[in-house]
Amino acid sequence: MNSTLDSNRAKKYKHQAHQLLHRSFDQHITLAVTGFSRSGKTAFITALVEQLTKQANKQNLPFFDVVQSERLIATKTIPQDILALPTFAYKQAIASLTDKTPKWPDSTQRINTLRLALKYQPKSGLRSHITDVSTLIIDLVDYPGEWLMDLPMLSLSFEQWSSEQLALLNQKPRSFCSRELLTAIASLDLDAPVDESKLAEIAEQYKILLQQFKQEMKLTILQPGRVLIPGDLAGAPLLMFFPVNFSNKNKVIEGSNLAHLQKRYQAYIKEVVTPFYQNYFCKFDRQIILVDLLNALSQGANVLAEQKNAIEQLLQHFNYGQSSFIKRLFSPKIDKLLFAANKSDHLSSEHHKDLAILLNNLVQQSQNELKFDGVKIETMAMSSVCATKAVEVKDKKNKIIKCIYGKEINSGNWMTYLPAQPPMRQLNEYEWPNEGFSFPEFYPLLSNDNKLRHIRLDHVFEFLLGDKLR
């Protein structure tokens, strides 16, 4: 037994030393691929692997310097070190995207990770004088976007969280379908001895409502996220809590309904959210935040405003700042952050810049604070996997109109579509156009030789990785 423990301890120390060695020579990056549900994280990671391992040429990635200068030797996936987590299912995801009838990969249901090794020829700095060949290790972590919105709960008591959630339930668009739940919450005697069946009944109502907010309204701030994708916590009492009205409460009576709900909330924070944060969100070097603005625009002003609020809340729970040799070794900070408006191919090409300007407007205040701390930030519109292609049609007056063409998901039909121009700033409810915005969703659309297509993925790679591959 002792020899086994010694062996495991030796392997652990060896792994830690190996990581420190790579970090000391700036040859290791942990990349945070961040985004809410349906933002395209799984497709982005799949495209990143596919483009770097199979399609890394000057024609396909012209603005990725290590490729353009022909210094990239090869890229491959290698075994990852977090043995308790499954490896990202790249083969299944790429099979979905490149099938005879391409479709989007299944959404992520649990945490998984992936490690890439990029072998290249350094062209400058100390490495170029020491060796002709160097290797950059990239670790990526994928997780359900629903779990991400739990991070703001770390700084909230049950009373504070309840107050925030009840306020949301009483506001548009939630208020249209929250009445029954709010009535059930109001009828619960918080001081009465705990009634497990009653608490379970209301918790189930709350769960169904969260699912409706996600599937029908495409909302973002949905807490607790594990209720939507519980994983191995399915059916656990840990998830059976909901917001309550604390008004006029001077104390919590032991053994009461309120005490029981508060206990469950605190246990959820301690046993679920805190480990999720400490294990996976404290060691990132670079970050991309994928944002599906078109989906939010299709849903209306309230949904877009909520997405802005969600991004602002999220940014408070990552470590940002200038990196250095010592920090990189022992206390990594995110020194580069890319805000990416995904699915830009769902717009005509002349409106891509408008999408980037809109995203920049939404995150402007947060950007200012992060830039002050020395973080390099960029905002762009991109598509990790294209689902449409640009086409031109003539109207009745023989005028050329730029449209998009693809297979629409809801109808399953191929269609030529003229997308609306997105606004270049956040509009309030009164400024919103009467007809709203409509951006259909499309299945993936491959190139003529059955390869993934992208828009500005090479720009993404250059911003996040380029300086590490000099």
C-alpha positions in Angstrom: 0.0 0.0 0.0 2.8 2.4 1.0 4.7 1.7 -2.2 1.5 2.5 -4.3 1.0 5.8 -2.4 4.7 6.7 -2.9 4.4 5.9 -6.6 1.3 8.0 -7.0 2.9 10.9 -5.1 6.0 10.7 -7.3 3.8 10.8 -10.4 2.0 13.8 -9.0 5.3 15.7 -8.3 6.7 14.7 -11.7 3.6 16.1 -13.4 3.8 19.4 -11.4 7.5 19.7 -12.2 6.7 19.1 -15.9 4.1 21.8 -15.9 6.3 24.3 -14.1 9.1 23.6 -16.6 6.8 24.2 -19.6 5.5 27.4 -18.0 8.9 28.7 -17.1 9.8 28.6 -20.8 6.4 30.0 -21.8 5.5 26.8 -23.6 2.1 26.1 -22.0 -1.2 27.9 -22.3 -4.5 27.1 -20.6 -7.2 28.5 -22.8 -10.6 29.4 -21.4 -13.3 28.8 -24.1 -16.1 30.6 -22.4 -19.7 31.0 -23.5 -23.3 30.5 -22.4 -25.5 27.7 -23.7 -25.8 27.6 -27.5 -22.9 30.1 -28.0 -20.9 27.5 -30.0 -18.2 26.3 -27.6 -18.2 22.7 -28.7 -18.1 23.7 -32.4 -15.3 26.2 -31.7 -13.1 23.6 -30.0 -13.8 21.1 -32.8 -13.0 23.6 -35.5 -9.8 24.7 -33.6 -8.6 21.1 -33.6 -9.6 20.4 -37.2 -8.1 23.5 -38.6 -4.8 23.2 -36.8 -4.3 19.4 -37.4 -5.7 19.0 -40.9 -6.2 22.4 -42.6 -3.3 24.5 -41.5 -2.2 26.1 -44.8 -1.6 29.6 -46.0 -4.8 29.6 -48.0 -7.0 28.5 -45.2 -5.3 30.4 -42.3 -3.6 33.4 -44.0 -3.6 35.7 -40.9 -2.1 33.1 -38.5 1.6 34.1 -38.7 3.1 30.7 -37.8 1.2 29.2 -40.7 1.7 32.1 -43.1 5.5 32.1 -42.5 5.5 28.2 -42.9 6.9 27.7 -39.4 4.2 25.4 -38.1 5.6 21.9 -38.4 2.6 19.9 -37.1 -0.2 19.8 -34.5 -1.7 16.8 -32.8 -3.8 15.9 -29.8 -1.9 14.4 -26.9 -3.1 12.7 -23.7 -4.3 15.1 -21.1 -3.3 15.0 -17.4 -6.6 15.5 -15.6 -7.3 11.8 -15.4 -10.6 12.3 -13.5 -12.2 14.1 -16.5 -13.1 12.6 -19.9 -11.3 13.8 -23.0 -13.3 16.1 -25.3 -15.2 13.9 -27.8 -13.5 15.5 -30.9 -14.1 12.4 -33.2 -17.8 12.4 -32.5 -18.1 16.1 -32.9 -16.2 16.3 -36.2 -18.3 13.3 -37.5 -21.5 15.2 -36.8 -20.2 18.3 -38.6 -18.8 16.4 -41.7 -21.5 13.8 -42.1 -23.4 13.4 -45.4 -26.2 15.4 -43.7 -24.1 17.7 -41.4 -25.5 18.7 -38.1 -24.3 20.5 -35.0 -22.6 18.4 -32.3 -24.5 17.5 -29.2 -24.3 20.1 -26.5 -21.9 19.4 -23.6 -23.4 17.6 -20.7 -20.4 17.5 -18.3 -16.8 18.9 -18.0 -14.2 17.5 -20.3 -10.8 18.6 -21.5 -8.4 18.4 -24.4 -4.7 18.9 -24.9 -3.0 20.0 -28.1 0.7 20.1 -29.0 1.9 22.6 -31.7 5.4 21.9 -33.0 6.9 24.9 -34.7 10.1 26.7 -35.6 10.7 29.8 -33.4 11.8 32.9 -35.3 12.7 35.3 -32.5 13.7 35.6 -28.8 15.7 33.2 -26.7 14.1 30.1 -28.0 15.3 30.8 -31.6 18.9 30.8 -30.4 18.6 27.7 -28.3 16.6 25.3 -30.6 15.4 24.9 -34.1 12.1 23.3 -33.0 9.8 24.2 -30.1 6.4 22.9 -28.9 3.5 24.8 -27.4 1.1 22.9 -25.2 -2.5 24.1 -25.2 -5.1 22.9 -22.7 -8.7 23.5 -23.3 -11.6 22.9 -21.0 -15.2 22.4 -22.2 -18.2 22.5 -19.9 -22.0 23.1 -20.1 -22.7 26.8 -20.5 -25.6 26.4 -18.1 -23.1 25.7 -15.3 -21.2 28.9 -16.0 -23.9 31.2 -14.7 -23.6 29.7 -11.3 -20.3 31.5 -10.7 -22.0 34.8 -9.6 -23.7 32.8 -6.8 -20.4 32.5 -5.1 -20.7 36.0 -3.7 -24.4 35.9 -2.8 -26.1 34.7 0.4 -29.4 32.8 0.0 -31.2 36.0 0.9 -29.4 38.0 -1.7 -29.8 35.4 -4.3 -33.5 35.1 -3.6 -34.0 38.8 -3.9 -32.3 38.9 -7.3 -34.2 35.9 -8.6 -37.6 37.1 -7.4 -36.9 40.5 -9.1 -36.1 38.7 -12.4 -39.3 36.6 -12.1 -41.4 39.7 -11.7 -39.8 41.4 -14.8 -40.3 41.0 -18.5 -40.0 38.5 -20.2 -40.2 36.1 -17.2 -43.3 37.7 -15.6 -45.5 36.4 -18.4 -45.2 32.8 -17.2 -44.0 33.1 -13.6 -47.3 33.8 -11.9 -48.1 30.2 -10.8 -44.6 29.7 -9.3 -44.7 33.1 -7.5 -48.1 32.1 -6.0 -46.8 28.8 -4.8 -43.7 30.5 -3.2 -46.0 33.1 -1.5 -48.2 30.4 -0.1 -45.3 28.5 1.5 -45.1 29.0 5.3 -41.3 29.6 5.7 -41.5 29.3 9.5 -43.4 26.0 9.5 -41.6 22.7 10.2 -40.0 21.4 7.1 -42.3 19.8 4.6 -40.1 17.8 2.2 -42.9 17.0 -0.2 -44.0 20.6 -0.5 -40.5 21.8 -1.1 -40.0 19.2 -3.7 -43.2 20.2 -5.4 -42.2 23.9 -5.7 -38.6 23.0 -6.6 -40.1 21.0 -9.6 -42.2 24.0 -10.6 -39.1 26.1 -10.6 -37.1 23.6 -12.6 -39.8 23.4 -15.3 -39.9 27.2 -15.5 -36.0 27.4 -15.8 -36.3 24.9 -18.7 -38.9 27.0 -20.3 -36.8 30.1 -19.9 -33.9 28.3 -21.6 -35.7 26.5 -24.5 -38.4 29.0 -25.4 -37.1 32.4 -24.3 -33.3 31.7 -24.8 -32.5 33.5 -21.5 -29.1 33.4 -19.9 -29.3 34.0 -16.2 -30.7 30.7 -15.1 -29.7 29.6 -11.6 -28.9 27.0 -10.4 -27.4 25.8 -13.7 -27.2 22.2 -12.5 -31.0 22.0 -12.4 -30.9 22.2 -16.2 -28.0 19.8 -16.8 -27.6 17.9 -13.4 -25.1 15.3 -14.5 -24.6 12.8 -11.6 -26.6 15.1 -9.3 -29.9 14.3 -11.0 -32.6 13.8 -8.3 -30.3 15.0 -5.5 -32.0 17.1 -2.7 -29.0 19.4 -3.2 -30.7 20.8 -6.3 -34.2 21.2 -4.7 -34.1 24.9 -3.7 -35.8 28.0 -5.1 -35.9 31.7 -4.2 -38.2 32.9 -1.3 -39.2 36.2 0.1 -37.1 37.1 3.1 -39.1 40.4 3.9 -39.7 40.9 7.6 -37.5 38.0 8.6 -35.3 38.7 11.6 -34.1 35.2 12.0 -34.2 31.7 10.5 -36.0 29.2 12.7 -34.1 25.9 13.1 -35.9 23.0 11.4 -38.2 25.3 9.4 -38.8 25.3 5.6 -36.7 28.4 5.3 -33.8 26.8 7.3 -34.0 23.7 5.0 -33.9 25.7 1.8 -31.0 27.9 3.1 -29.1 24.7 4.1 -29.5 23.3 0.6 -28.4 26.5 -1.1 -25.3 26.8 1.1 -24.5 23.1 0.4 -24.8 23.7 -3.3 -22.4 26.6 -3.2 -19.9 24.7 -1.1 -20.1 21.3 -2.8 -20.9 22.2 -6.4 -20.1 25.8 -7.4 -16.9 26.3 -5.3 -15.1 23.2 -6.6 -16.2 24.0 -10.2 -14.6 27.4 -9.8 -11.5 26.5 -7.9 -10.6 23.5 -10.1 -11.3 25.0 -13.5 -11.5 28.8 -13.4 -8.4 29.9 -11.5 -5.6 28.8 -13.8 -6.3 30.3 -17.2 -3.8 32.3 -19.3 -6.0 33.3 -22.3 -9.7 33.6 -22.8 -12.2 33.7 -25.6 -15.8 34.6 -24.8 -18.2 33.4 -27.5 -21.4 35.4 -27.7 -24.5 34.5 -29.8 -25.8 38.0 -30.4 -28.1 37.0 -33.3 -30.1 34.7 -31.1 -30.5 37.4 -28.5 -31.6 39.9 -31.1 -34.2 37.5 -32.4 -35.6 37.2 -28.9 -35.9 40.9 -28.2 -34.5 43.8 -26.2 -34.9 42.2 -22.8 -33.0 39.1 -23.8 -30.1 41.2 -25.3 -30.0 43.3 -22.1 -29.8 40.1 -20.0 -26.9 38.8 -22.1 -25.0 42.0 -21.5 -25.7 41.7 -17.7 -24.6 38.1 -17.7 -21.3 38.9 -19.4 -20.6 41.6 -16.9 -21.4 39.3 -14.0 -19.2 36.5 -15.5 -16.1 38.7 -15.9 -16.0 39.3 -12.1 -15.1 35.7 -11.5 -11.9 35.2 -13.6 -8.4 36.3 -12.7 -7.3 39.1 -15.1 -4.1 41.1 -15.2 -0.6 41.4 -16.7 1.3 38.2 -16.8 4.9 37.7 -15.8 7.4 34.9 -15.3 6.6 34.4 -11.6 2.8 34.8 -12.1 2.9 32.3 -15.0 4.5 29.8 -12.7 2.4 30.1 -9.6 -0.5 32.4 -10.1 -1.6 32.6 -13.7 -3.7 35.5 -14.9 -5.6 36.0 -18.1 -3.6 38.6 -20.0 -5.5 38.4 -23.3 -9.2 38.4 -23.7 -11.1 38.1 -27.0 -14.8 38.9 -27.2 -16.1 37.0 -30.3 -19.6 37.5 -31.8 -20.1 34.0 -33.3 -22.2 33.0 -36.3 -21.2 36.1 -38.3 -21.9 34.0 -41.5 -25.6 34.3 -40.7 -25.3 38.0 -41.9 -24.3 39.5 -45.2 -20.6 40.2 -45.3 -21.0 44.0 -45.1 -22.7 43.7 -41.8 -20.1 41.6 -40.0 -18.5 44.8 -38.7 -21.8 46.0 -37.3 -22.0 42.8 -35.3 -18.6 43.4 -33.8 -19.5 47.0 -33.1 -22.6 45.9 -31.2 -20.7 43.5 -29.1 -18.0 46.1 -28.4 -20.8 48.4 -27.2 -22.2 45.8 -24.9 -18.8 45.1 -23.2 -17.3 48.6 -23.4 -17.5 49.4 -19.7 -15.9 46.0 -18.7 -13.2 46.5 -21.3 -12.2 49.8 -19.9 -11.6 48.3 -16.4 -9.7 45.3 -17.8 -7.5 47.4 -20.0 -6.6 49.5 -17.0 -5.3 46.3 -15.4 -3.1 45.6 -18.4 -5.2 43.0 -20.2 -5.0 43.1 -24.0 -8.6 42.9 -25.4 -10.0 42.6 -28.9 -13.6 42.3 -30.2 -14.5 40.7 -33.5 -17.2 39.0 -35.5 -16.3 35.4 -36.6 -17.7 32.0 -37.3 -15.8 28.9 -36.1 -17.9 26.7 -38.4 -19.8 28.3 -41.3 -23.5 27.3 -41.9 -24.2 29.5 -44.9 -22.5 30.9 -48.0 -22.8 34.4 -49.5 -24.9 34.7 -52.7 -26.1 37.6 -54.8 -29.6 37.9 -56.2 -31.2 40.6 -58.4 -34.4 42.3 -57.4 -37.2 43.4 -59.8 -35.2 46.5 -60.6 -32.2 44.4 -61.5 -30.3 45.7 -58.4 -27.8 43.3 -56.8 -28.7 42.2 -53.3 -26.3 40.4 -51.0 -27.9 37.5 -49.3 -27.0 34.2 -47.6 -27.9 30.6 -48.6 -28.2 27.6 -46.4 -30.3 24.8 -45.0 -32.6 26.3 -42.3 -33.0 24.2 -39.2 -36.7 24.8 -38.3 -38.0 23.9 -41.7 -35.3 21.7 -43.0 -35.4 23.6 -46.3 -32.7 25.2 -48.3 -33.3 28.9 -48.5 -31.9 32.2 -49.8 -32.3 34.8 -47.1 -31.7 38.5 -46.7 -30.7 39.1 -43.1 -31.5 42.3 -41.3 -28.7 44.8 -40.4 -28.0 44.4 -36.7 -27.9 47.5 -34.6 -24.5 48.9 -33.7 -25.5 49.7 -30.1 -27.8 48.3 -27.5 -31.4 49.5 -28.1 -33.8 49.8 -25.3 -37.3 48.4 -25.4 -38.8 51.6 -26.8 -36.2 51.9 -29.6 -36.7 48.3 -30.7 -38.2 48.0 -34.2 -41.9 47.0 -34.3 -41.1 44.0 -36.5 -38.2 43.0 -34.4 -35.2 41.1 -35.7 -35.3 37.6 -37.2 -32.1 35.5 -37.8 -32.9 31.9 -38.8 -30.5 29.1 -37.7 -28.9 26.9 -40.2 -27.2 23.5 -40.4 -23.4 23.4 -41.0 -22.5 23.9 -44.6 -19.2 22.3 -45.8 -16.9 23.4 -48.6 -17.1 21.7 -52.0 -14.4 19.3 -50.9 -16.3 18.5 -47.6 -14.2 20.5 -45.3 -15.1 22.9 -42.5 -15.3 26.5 -43.5 -14.7 29.4 -41.1 -14.7 33.2 -40.9 -11.7 34.9 -39.2 -10.7 31.8 -37.2 -7.1 32.6 -38.2 -7.4 36.1 -36.6 -8.6 34.4 -33.4 -5.6 32.0 -33.4 -3.2 34.9 -34.0 -4.6 37.0 -31.2 -4.8 34.2 -28.6 -1.7 32.2 -29.6 0.5 34.2 -32.0 2.8 35.8 -29.5 3.6 32.4 -28.0 4.7 31.0 -31.4 7.2 33.7 -32.3 
